[in-house]
Amino acid sequence: METKVRLAVMNFLEFAVWGAYLTCMSNYLGKAGMGGEVAWFYAIQGIVSIFMPTLMGIVADKYIQPQRLLGICHLLAGAFMLGCWWLGYSAEAVSQYGLVRDAAGHVTEMNAVNVVYPDKSLFITLYTLSVAFFMPTIALANTTAFSILKKNGMDTVKDFPPIRVLGTVGFIATMWFVNCAVWDEGSFGFTLQKDLMKFQFTSMQFFVSGLLSIVLFAYCLTLPECRLAKKEGAALMDTLGLSAFKLFKTKKMALFFVFSALLGMCLQVTNGYAGPFISSFQGSADPVVAQSFAATNATLLSSISQISEALCILMIPFCLKKFGIKGVMLMSMFAWVFRFGFFGIGSPVMPGVLLFILSCVVYGVAFDFFNVSGGIFVDQECAPSIKASAQGLFMMMTNGIGATIGTLAAGEIINRFCKWEGGFLLGDWQTCWFVFAGFALVVGVAFALVFNPDIKKK
């Protein structure tokens, strides 16, 4: 039990780091003069995922124990993320606003008088370095958990999902925190009151993420060791850790990785644009719509997706046993159709807001039934000597190649139909969501027709 608790804490911190900014970063970027680069900020995560998880997987397989490398990566990621926060905070500190307060002293209106934006080039550089070291940690955290569980004689299919649930809880916790916490301008304090200076609209979200990364670095120093597999007279491919690419020689694994990339094209679309989409209703001419709870609390509403994630993770062992990897991944693909479709026909007021909520509910199936079960599948199908490299390869195909292409394509589509106006991304969102839903439907049908795995262990 102690081992499971320690791994659960590791997962909590791992995803708390990501949850602090992933779903609300767009809100800040739009107000910081970088709204036109939103797609690129999410694409950067995909670009670095093409090579960094694989490289770190090689290092974890051959040279540095995965739990130690996990900590080192978080130390570097956290330091660079704090750099992003400092750039943003410095600009915010010298910006001037006309603030209108109510009788209680709360800000009710904020008019820009002399806004200073952070240095865009330096901000993007620091952000890129941070995510370059963070993205490999997702696969490294899986490798660490699988290694420690097996070392203690536990079953990864049965025991890993409940541990992974705490990662989603951590993601939710920081989402709620940045949605509610308010920057008290002029000091380093904050209050939990409704205001216009919420962390989700300021650089403070990066401070929360960077600080948690440093905490996780310290925690990784206390984790049990994961001994490296020693080899004598290994071939060059094995020495460089490139043996994982041999998995493409097997039709089953080749198809799995190809469809992982295709489905990966959906992963960052709503992370990058659900917040701006829901918040865009604040720009509506209808005051009922503009002031609705959903429109003014986009991050809080989006957190329903992560609550659904936590519940769906617990269903994975049963679903894998009952339906197999193909059935579980098909559920994920068609869940993406509903995820996008419900956004397309919903609205922030009743009854349309129920469709927004349904979109968030099905997200748990869309995300977890693919990512978590896929990680377990890869772990089952590859040799012990290449497990970390194979997890890195899976990460490369999904959050790397797939997410990069998908995010940039989504950005082009959204920029074609929507424009930033007055801090809100306004336009024909419905067409955008229907295009994304149609793509997920085509991928799902193709997967059903061509992927026929034998998931039994060799």
C-alpha positions as CSV (number, residue, x, y, z in Angstrom):
1,M,0.0,0.0,0.0
2,E,2.8,2.4,0.8
3,T,4.3,1.9,-2.7
4,K,1.0,2.7,-4.3
5,V,0.5,5.8,-2.2
6,R,4.0,7.1,-3.1
7,L,3.4,6.5,-6.8
8,A,0.0,8.1,-6.5
9,V,1.6,11.3,-5.0
10,M,4.1,11.2,-7.9
11,N,1.3,11.1,-10.4
12,F,-0.6,13.8,-8.6
13,L,2.3,16.2,-8.8
14,E,3.1,15.2,-12.4
15,F,-0.2,16.3,-13.8
16,A,-0.7,19.1,-11.4
17,V,2.2,20.8,-13.1
18,W,0.4,20.5,-16.4
19,G,-3.0,21.4,-15.2
20,A,-1.9,24.8,-13.9
21,Y,-1.6,26.2,-17.5
22,L,-2.6,23.7,-20.2
23,T,-6.3,24.5,-20.5
24,C,-6.1,28.3,-19.6
25,M,-2.9,29.4,-21.2
26,S,-4.8,30.6,-24.2
27,N,-6.7,33.1,-22.1
28,Y,-3.5,34.7,-20.9
29,L,-1.8,34.6,-24.3
30,G,-4.7,36.5,-25.9
31,K,-4.4,39.3,-23.4
32,A,-0.6,39.3,-23.5
33,G,-0.3,40.1,-27.2
34,M,0.3,36.5,-28.3
35,G,-3.2,35.5,-29.3
36,G,-2.1,34.8,-32.9
37,E,0.4,32.3,-31.7
38,V,-1.9,30.1,-29.5
39,A,-1.8,27.2,-32.0
40,W,2.0,27.4,-32.0
41,F,2.2,27.3,-28.2
42,Y,0.4,24.0,-28.2
43,A,2.2,22.8,-31.3
44,I,5.5,23.4,-29.6
45,Q,4.5,20.7,-27.1
46,G,4.0,18.4,-30.0
47,I,7.2,19.3,-31.8
48,V,9.4,18.6,-28.8
49,S,7.4,15.4,-28.2
50,I,8.6,14.1,-31.5
51,F,12.1,13.6,-30.2
52,M,12.5,14.5,-26.5
53,P,10.4,11.6,-25.0
54,T,12.3,9.1,-27.2
55,L,15.7,10.6,-26.3
56,M,14.9,10.6,-22.6
57,G,13.5,7.1,-22.9
58,I,16.9,6.0,-24.3
59,V,18.7,7.7,-21.4
60,A,16.3,6.0,-18.9
61,D,16.8,2.6,-20.5
62,K,20.6,2.8,-20.7
63,Y,22.2,5.4,-18.4
64,I,20.1,7.1,-15.7
65,Q,17.4,5.4,-13.6
66,P,14.0,6.7,-14.8
67,Q,12.9,8.1,-11.4
68,R,16.1,10.1,-11.2
69,L,15.8,11.4,-14.8
70,L,12.1,12.2,-14.1
71,G,13.3,14.5,-11.3
72,I,16.1,16.1,-13.3
73,C,13.7,16.9,-16.2
74,H,11.2,18.5,-13.7
75,L,14.0,20.7,-12.2
76,L,14.8,22.1,-15.6
77,A,11.2,22.4,-16.8
78,G,10.3,24.2,-13.6
79,A,13.2,26.6,-13.8
80,F,12.3,27.7,-17.3
81,M,8.6,27.9,-16.5
82,L,9.4,30.3,-13.6
83,G,11.3,32.3,-16.2
84,C,8.0,32.6,-18.2
85,W,6.2,33.7,-15.1
86,W,8.8,36.4,-14.3
87,L,8.6,37.8,-17.9
88,G,4.9,38.0,-17.7
89,Y,4.8,39.3,-14.1
90,S,7.3,42.0,-14.9
91,A,5.2,43.2,-17.8
92,E,2.0,43.1,-15.8
93,A,3.7,45.0,-12.9
94,V,4.4,48.1,-15.1
95,S,1.2,48.0,-17.1
96,Q,-1.5,50.5,-16.1
97,Y,-5.2,49.7,-15.8
98,G,-8.2,51.8,-14.9
99,L,-9.8,49.6,-12.2
100,V,-13.4,50.1,-11.1
101,R,-14.2,48.5,-7.7
102,D,-17.4,47.8,-5.8
103,A,-18.2,48.8,-2.2
104,A,-16.3,45.7,-1.0
105,G,-13.2,46.6,-2.9
106,H,-13.5,43.9,-5.6
107,V,-12.5,44.8,-9.1
108,T,-15.7,44.9,-11.3
109,E,-14.2,46.5,-14.4
110,M,-10.7,46.7,-15.8
111,N,-9.8,49.1,-18.6
112,A,-6.4,49.1,-20.2
113,V,-4.6,52.4,-20.0
114,N,-1.0,51.5,-20.8
115,V,-0.5,47.8,-21.3
116,V,3.1,46.4,-21.6
117,Y,3.5,43.0,-23.2
118,P,6.3,40.5,-22.3
119,D,9.1,40.0,-24.8
120,K,7.5,37.6,-27.2
121,S,10.7,35.9,-28.5
122,L,12.2,35.4,-25.1
123,F,8.9,34.2,-23.6
124,I,8.5,31.6,-26.4
125,T,12.1,30.5,-26.0
126,L,11.7,29.9,-22.3
127,Y,8.4,28.2,-22.8
128,T,9.8,25.9,-25.4
129,L,12.7,24.8,-23.1
130,S,10.3,24.2,-20.3
131,V,8.0,21.9,-22.3
132,A,10.9,20.2,-23.9
133,F,11.9,18.8,-20.5
134,F,8.3,18.4,-19.3
135,M,6.8,16.3,-22.1
136,P,9.2,13.4,-21.6
137,T,8.2,13.2,-17.9
138,I,4.8,11.8,-18.8
139,A,6.4,8.7,-20.3
140,L,9.1,8.6,-17.6
141,A,6.4,8.7,-14.9
142,N,4.7,5.7,-16.5
143,T,8.0,3.8,-16.8
144,T,8.8,4.6,-13.2
145,A,5.4,3.4,-12.0
146,F,5.5,0.2,-14.1
147,S,9.0,-0.6,-12.9
148,I,8.3,-0.1,-9.2
149,L,5.0,-2.0,-9.4
150,K,6.6,-5.0,-11.0
151,K,9.5,-4.9,-8.6
152,N,7.0,-5.3,-5.8
153,G,5.1,-8.1,-7.6
154,M,2.1,-6.1,-8.6
155,D,-0.1,-6.3,-11.7
156,T,0.2,-3.1,-13.9
157,V,-3.2,-3.6,-15.5
158,K,-5.0,-3.9,-12.2
159,D,-2.8,-1.6,-10.0
160,F,-1.7,1.2,-12.3
161,P,-5.1,2.8,-13.2
162,P,-6.0,3.7,-9.6
163,I,-2.6,5.3,-9.2
164,R,-3.0,7.2,-12.5
165,V,-6.3,8.6,-11.2
166,L,-4.4,10.7,-8.7
167,G,-2.7,12.3,-11.7
168,T,-6.1,13.5,-13.0
169,V,-7.0,14.7,-9.5
170,G,-3.8,16.7,-9.4
171,F,-4.7,18.2,-12.9
172,I,-8.2,19.1,-11.6
173,A,-6.8,20.6,-8.3
174,T,-4.6,23.1,-10.1
175,M,-7.3,23.9,-12.7
176,W,-9.6,24.8,-9.9
177,F,-6.9,26.8,-8.1
178,V,-6.0,29.0,-11.1
179,N,-9.7,29.4,-11.9
180,C,-10.4,30.8,-8.4
181,A,-7.1,32.3,-7.1
182,V,-6.9,36.0,-7.7
183,W,-3.7,38.1,-8.1
184,D,-3.8,40.9,-5.5
185,E,-2.0,43.5,-7.6
186,G,0.9,45.2,-5.8
187,S,1.8,42.2,-3.5
188,F,2.6,38.5,-3.6
189,G,-0.6,37.6,-1.9
190,F,-3.9,36.2,-3.4
191,T,-7.5,35.9,-2.4
192,L,-10.1,33.3,-3.3
193,Q,-12.7,35.8,-4.5
194,K,-14.3,36.5,-7.8
195,D,-12.3,39.1,-9.6
196,L,-10.9,40.0,-13.0
197,M,-7.3,39.2,-12.0
198,K,-7.8,35.4,-11.8
199,F,-4.6,33.4,-12.3
200,Q,-6.2,31.8,-15.4
201,F,-5.9,35.3,-17.1
202,T,-2.4,36.2,-15.7
203,S,1.1,34.8,-15.7
204,M,0.6,33.4,-12.2
205,Q,-0.5,30.1,-13.8
206,F,3.1,29.6,-14.9
207,F,4.4,30.4,-11.4
208,V,2.1,27.6,-10.0
209,S,3.3,25.2,-12.6
210,G,7.0,26.0,-12.2
211,L,6.9,25.8,-8.4
212,L,5.2,22.4,-8.5
213,S,7.8,21.1,-10.9
214,I,10.5,22.0,-8.4
215,V,8.5,20.2,-5.6
216,L,8.3,17.1,-7.8
217,F,12.0,17.2,-8.4
218,A,12.6,17.0,-4.7
219,Y,10.0,14.2,-4.3
220,C,11.7,12.1,-7.0
221,L,14.8,12.0,-4.9
222,T,12.9,9.9,-2.3
223,L,11.5,7.3,-4.8
224,P,12.7,3.7,-4.8
225,E,15.4,2.9,-7.4
226,C,14.6,1.4,-10.8
227,R,17.7,-0.6,-11.7
228,L,18.9,-0.5,-15.3
229,A,19.0,-3.7,-17.3
230,K,22.7,-4.5,-17.8
231,K,23.8,-5.9,-21.2
232,E,27.0,-7.4,-22.5
233,G,28.1,-7.1,-26.1
234,A,24.9,-5.2,-27.1
235,A,24.4,-4.2,-30.7
236,L,24.7,-0.6,-31.7
237,M,20.9,-0.3,-32.1
238,D,20.5,-1.6,-28.5
239,T,23.3,0.7,-27.2
240,L,21.6,3.8,-28.8
241,G,18.2,2.6,-27.5
242,L,16.7,2.6,-31.1
243,S,15.5,-1.0,-30.8
244,A,12.0,0.3,-30.0
245,F,11.7,1.4,-33.7
246,K,11.8,-2.3,-34.6
247,L,8.2,-2.5,-33.4
248,F,7.2,-1.0,-36.7
249,K,8.2,-4.3,-38.4
250,T,5.2,-5.9,-36.8
251,K,2.0,-5.0,-38.6
252,K,0.0,-4.9,-35.4
253,M,2.3,-2.4,-33.7
254,A,2.9,-0.4,-36.9
255,L,-0.9,0.1,-37.3
256,F,-1.2,0.9,-33.6
257,F,1.4,3.7,-33.8
258,V,0.0,5.1,-37.1
259,F,-3.5,5.4,-35.6
260,S,-2.0,6.7,-32.4
261,A,-0.6,9.6,-34.4
262,L,-4.0,10.1,-36.2
263,L,-5.9,10.1,-32.9
264,G,-3.2,12.2,-31.4
265,M,-4.2,15.0,-33.8
266,C,-7.3,15.5,-31.6
267,L,-5.6,15.6,-28.2
268,Q,-4.6,19.3,-28.0
269,V,-7.4,20.8,-29.9
270,T,-9.8,21.3,-27.0
271,N,-6.9,21.9,-24.5
272,G,-5.9,24.9,-26.7
273,Y,-9.3,26.2,-27.8
274,A,-12.0,25.1,-25.4
275,G,-11.1,27.9,-23.0
276,P,-11.1,30.7,-25.6
277,F,-14.3,29.2,-27.2
278,I,-16.3,29.1,-24.0
279,S,-14.9,32.5,-22.9
280,S,-15.8,34.0,-26.3
281,F,-19.4,34.1,-25.3
282,Q,-18.5,37.0,-22.9
283,G,-18.3,39.0,-26.1
284,S,-21.9,38.3,-26.9
285,A,-24.4,41.2,-27.3
286,D,-26.8,39.3,-25.2
287,P,-26.1,40.1,-21.5
288,V,-27.6,36.8,-20.3
289,V,-25.1,34.9,-22.5
290,A,-22.2,37.2,-21.8
291,Q,-22.6,37.1,-18.0
292,S,-23.5,33.4,-17.8
293,F,-21.6,31.2,-15.3
294,A,-20.2,29.0,-18.1
295,A,-18.9,31.9,-20.1
296,T,-17.2,33.5,-17.1
297,N,-15.8,30.3,-15.6
298,A,-14.4,28.5,-18.6
299,T,-11.6,26.7,-16.7
300,L,-13.9,25.6,-14.0
301,L,-16.4,24.2,-16.6
302,S,-13.6,22.5,-18.4
303,S,-12.5,20.7,-15.2
304,I,-15.5,18.5,-15.6
305,S,-13.5,16.8,-18.4
306,Q,-10.8,15.9,-15.9
307,I,-13.3,14.7,-13.3
308,S,-14.7,12.4,-16.0
309,E,-11.1,11.3,-16.7
310,A,-10.6,10.2,-13.1
311,L,-13.7,8.1,-13.2
312,C,-13.0,6.6,-16.6
313,I,-9.5,5.6,-15.7
314,L,-11.0,3.2,-13.0
315,M,-13.0,1.6,-15.8
316,I,-10.0,0.7,-18.0
317,P,-9.1,-2.7,-16.4
318,F,-12.6,-3.9,-16.8
319,C,-13.0,-2.5,-20.4
320,L,-9.6,-3.9,-21.5
321,K,-10.6,-7.3,-20.3
322,K,-14.1,-7.1,-21.7
323,F,-13.6,-5.4,-25.0
324,G,-9.8,-5.6,-25.7
325,I,-7.5,-2.8,-26.9
326,K,-9.4,-2.4,-30.2
327,G,-12.7,-2.0,-28.5
328,V,-11.3,0.5,-26.0
329,M,-9.6,2.6,-28.6
330,L,-12.7,2.6,-30.8
331,M,-14.7,4.0,-27.8
332,S,-12.1,6.7,-27.5
333,M,-12.2,7.6,-31.2
334,F,-16.0,7.9,-31.4
335,A,-16.0,9.8,-28.0
336,W,-13.9,12.4,-29.8
337,V,-16.7,12.8,-32.4
338,F,-19.2,13.6,-29.5
339,R,-16.6,15.8,-27.7
340,F,-16.4,18.1,-30.7
341,G,-20.0,17.7,-31.9
342,F,-21.5,18.7,-28.5
343,F,-19.4,21.9,-28.5
344,G,-20.7,22.7,-32.0
345,I,-24.4,22.6,-31.0
346,G,-24.2,23.7,-27.4
347,S,-24.3,27.2,-25.8
348,P,-23.4,28.6,-22.3
349,V,-27.0,29.0,-21.2
350,M,-29.8,26.4,-20.5
351,P,-30.5,24.0,-22.2
352,G,-27.4,24.3,-24.4
353,V,-25.0,24.3,-21.5
354,L,-26.0,20.7,-20.9
355,L,-24.3,19.8,-24.2
356,F,-21.1,21.6,-23.0
357,I,-21.3,19.4,-19.9
358,L,-21.9,16.3,-22.0
359,S,-18.9,17.2,-24.1
360,C,-16.8,17.4,-20.9
361,V,-18.1,14.1,-19.7
362,V,-17.3,12.1,-22.9
363,Y,-13.8,13.7,-22.8
364,G,-12.8,11.2,-20.1
365,V,-13.5,8.3,-22.5
366,A,-11.9,10.1,-25.4
367,F,-8.6,10.9,-23.6
368,D,-8.1,8.0,-21.1
369,F,-9.3,5.1,-23.1
370,F,-6.6,6.0,-25.6
371,N,-3.7,7.3,-23.6
372,V,-3.8,5.1,-20.5
373,S,-4.8,1.9,-22.2
374,G,-2.3,2.6,-25.0
375,G,0.5,2.9,-22.5
376,I,-0.5,-0.4,-20.9
377,F,-0.7,-2.1,-24.3
378,V,2.8,-0.9,-25.2
379,D,4.2,-2.1,-21.9
380,Q,2.7,-5.6,-22.5
381,E,3.9,-5.9,-26.1
382,C,7.6,-5.0,-25.8
383,A,10.7,-6.5,-24.2
384,P,11.8,-5.2,-20.8
385,S,15.0,-3.8,-22.3
386,I,13.1,-1.3,-24.5
387,K,10.1,-0.5,-22.3
388,A,11.1,3.1,-21.6
389,S,12.1,3.7,-25.3
390,A,8.8,2.2,-26.4
391,Q,6.8,4.5,-24.1
392,G,8.8,7.4,-25.5
393,L,8.0,6.2,-29.1
394,F,4.2,6.1,-28.2
395,M,4.5,9.6,-26.8
396,M,6.3,10.7,-29.9
397,M,3.5,9.4,-32.2
398,T,0.7,10.8,-30.1
399,N,1.7,14.0,-28.4
400,G,4.5,14.6,-30.9
401,I,3.7,14.0,-34.5
402,G,0.0,13.7,-34.1
403,A,-0.6,16.6,-31.8
404,T,1.7,18.9,-33.8
405,I,0.0,18.3,-37.1
406,G,-3.5,18.4,-35.4
407,T,-2.9,21.6,-33.4
408,L,-1.4,23.5,-36.4
409,A,-4.2,22.3,-38.6
410,A,-6.8,23.3,-36.0
411,G,-5.2,26.7,-35.6
412,E,-5.4,27.3,-39.3
413,I,-9.1,26.3,-39.4
414,I,-10.0,28.4,-36.3
415,N,-8.0,31.4,-37.5
416,R,-9.9,31.1,-40.8
417,F,-13.3,31.3,-39.1
418,C,-12.6,33.3,-35.9
419,K,-10.6,36.4,-35.0
420,W,-9.4,37.9,-31.7
421,E,-11.5,41.0,-30.9
422,G,-11.4,42.8,-27.5
423,G,-9.6,39.9,-25.9
424,F,-12.1,37.3,-27.1
425,L,-11.8,34.8,-30.0
426,L,-15.0,35.4,-31.9
427,G,-16.4,33.9,-35.1
428,D,-18.0,30.8,-36.6
429,W,-17.0,28.2,-34.0
430,Q,-19.7,25.8,-35.0
431,T,-18.2,25.1,-38.3
432,C,-14.8,24.5,-36.7
433,W,-16.2,21.9,-34.2
434,F,-18.0,20.1,-37.0
435,V,-14.9,19.8,-39.1
436,F,-13.0,18.3,-36.1
437,A,-15.9,15.9,-35.4
438,G,-15.9,14.7,-39.0
439,F,-12.1,14.0,-38.9
440,A,-12.5,11.9,-35.7
441,L,-15.4,10.0,-37.3
442,V,-13.3,9.1,-40.4
443,V,-10.4,7.9,-38.3
444,G,-12.7,5.8,-36.1
445,V,-14.3,4.0,-39.1
446,A,-10.8,3.4,-40.7
447,F,-9.5,2.0,-37.4
448,A,-12.5,-0.4,-37.1
449,L,-11.8,-1.7,-40.5
450,V,-8.0,-2.3,-40.5
451,F,-6.8,-2.8,-36.9
452,N,-7.2,-6.4,-35.7
453,P,-4.7,-7.1,-32.8
454,D,-4.0,-10.2,-30.8
455,I,-3.6,-8.6,-27.3
456,K,-2.5,-11.8,-25.6
457,K,1.0,-11.6,-24.1
458,K,3.6,-13.6,-25.9
